């Protein structure tokens, strides 16, 4: 089988990978739940390529993300639920419906300020139509204020949106310092759970602490996802500094003690520490 610019070749490849006996053992073992984490991961890889301005990498990452769509569609096809073509038809129908100012057979154009209003109205109509098609047992008996917050978002983003929605009715902290006190409270609860060695409680309290940290980020106008990405990059940078320092000394990570690595970490941290106002002033004078 040869590469192709035609989407049908990718669909054929995925079908071959999922063919019993002759297909790939790993691909055959997967289901929607096991593939879902990879789908999220590939979406983040796309964002990372965009952040780095690497268009060659973006091309590759978009292909990886497209593969996820094809993978899910193939598994659905095997269950006679829907196929890739149905996915394409659904999104094209949705885009045409949500842009009546572009595709409708009538004169006149919408100003850009009104486009979002039309999009939101039609989106709400589609949501109501989907709800009407659900079995009665799947329809909630009441409409929560938080029901409009999408469940498929990354946890950090969804935590932010849940908090924002609750804040619209006054269910919120009035001061970031109050959130900081809550963070300390949650940390104390984790410590108590550690004393009891209750793994389930520890996990639950850790989640509470992370939720409180997102709340603090919201109150200081910081994007928790972006903040964590920056911290990840900082960790990688400082850890690489440890590796380079040890390599220059002819040693490996395995040969270094924790105390040595900690000292090298602090040295890297000190090198990155921004200059104080007084230090910047002295530098200008010199």
Secondary structure, DSSP 8 states (H G I E B T S, - for coil): ----SSHHHHHHHHHHHTSTTTS-HHHHH--HHHHHHHHHHHHHHHHHHHHHT-HHHHHHHHHHHHHHHHHHHHHHHHTTS--HHHHHHHHHHHHHHHTHHHHSSSS----HHHHHHHHHHHHHHHHHHHHHHS-GGGS-SS--GGGGS-TTS-HHHHHHHHHHHHHTTT-S-SSHHHHHHHHHHHHHHHHHHHHHT-HHHHHHHHHHHHHHHHHHHHHTT--HHHHHHHHHHHHHHHHHHHHHHHHHTT--GGGS-HHHHHHHHHHHHHHH----HHHHHHHHH-
